[in-house]
């Protein structure tokens, strides 16, 4: 790839985006010319946020990173990576909890498209425990100051609004 054309894709559900996700986006965006945050749509799961809302949340919290964009996709992640002209997929892993599953997925992706490389970035220590499912559990119980340890402060109102409608 020529300079100026190093594209990578960071895929996930981002339902909602967490500080751990944002940390990996910031770090990844420094390694490539263009980072696409691929928001996967799983038709079998009902998300907290719609795919369009997730794109909006990611765009809001990455607005000051000019080389980052967010898009939705359905189907195989490797097909999405290829469709945007990338050959690199970035995956975040939390200490120990994600390694086995991510390794299995990487091996499957290599079988599906051997030209796409997967790069694993370890979550920073302070975010190793943060997950979207944890957020859904603690949001009704935590105050905003406590939530700011897990999610960007600008999305706390969105998170609260969604969970109050669901509850």
Long-range contacts (C-beta under 8 A, 24 or more apart in sequence): 1-87, 3-33, 4-33, 5-33, 5-34, 5-85, 6-31, 6-32, 6-33, 6-34, 6-88, 7-32, 7-33, 7-34, 7-35, 7-36, 7-84, 7-85, 7-86, 7-87, 7-88, 8-32, 8-34, 8-35, 8-36, 8-86, 8-88, 8-89, 8-90, 8-119, 9-35, 9-36, 9-37, 9-38, 9-77, 9-80, 9-81, 9-84, 9-86, 9-88, 9-89, 9-90, 10-35, 10-36, 10-37, 10-38, 10-89, 10-90, 10-91, 10-92, 11-37, 11-38, 11-39, 11-40, 11-73, 11-77, 11-80, 11-81, 11-89, 11-90, 11-91, 12-37, 12-38, 12-39, 12-40, 12-92, 13-39, 13-40, 13-42, 13-45, 13-47, 13-54, 13-132, 14-39, 14-54, 14-57, 14-58, 14-132, 15-47, 15-48, 15-49, 15-54, 15-132, 16-48, 16-49, 16-54, 16-57, 16-132, 16-135, 16-151, 16-155, 16-158, 16-159, 17-54, 17-57, 17-58, 17-61, 17-151, 17-152, 17-155, 18-127, 18-130, 18-131, 18-132, 18-135, 18-150, 18-151, 19-127, 19-130, 19-149, 19-150, 19-151, 19-152, 20-92, 20-94, 20-123, 20-124, 20-127, 20-128, 20-130, 20-131, 21-92, 22-61, 22-62, 22-152, 23-123, 23-124, 23-127, 24-90, 24-92, 24-121, 24-123, 25-58, 25-62, 25-65, 25-68, 26-65, 27-121, 28-90, 28-121, 29-62, 29-65, 29-67, 29-68, 32-67, 32-88, 33-67, 34-67, 34-69, 35-65, 35-67, 35-68, 35-69, 35-90, 36-68, 36-69, 36-70, 36-71, 36-84, 36-86, 37-62, 37-68, 37-69, 37-70, 37-71, 38-71, 38-72, 38-73, 38-77, 38-80, 38-81, 38-84, 39-70, 39-71, 39-72, 39-73, 40-72, 40-73, 40-74, 40-77, 41-72, 41-73, 41-74, 42-74, 43-74, 48-132, 48-136, 48-162, 48-163, 48-166, 49-158, 49-162, 53-158, 57-155, 57-158, 60-152, 60-154, 60-155, 61-152, 61-154, 61-155, 76-112, 77-109, 78-109, 78-112, 78-113, 78-116, 79-112, 79-113, 81-113, 81-116, 82-113, 82-116, 86-116, 87-115, 87-116, 87-117, 88-116, 88-117, 88-118, 88-119, 89-116, 89-117, 89-118, 89-119, 90-118, 90-119, 90-120, 90-121, 91-118, 91-119, 91-120, 91-121, 92-120, 92-121, 92-122, 92-123, 93-120, 93-121, 93-122, 93-123, 94-122, 94-123, 94-127, 94-128, 94-129, 94-130, 94-131, 95-122, 95-123, 95-125, 95-128, 135-159, 136-163, 139-163, 140-167
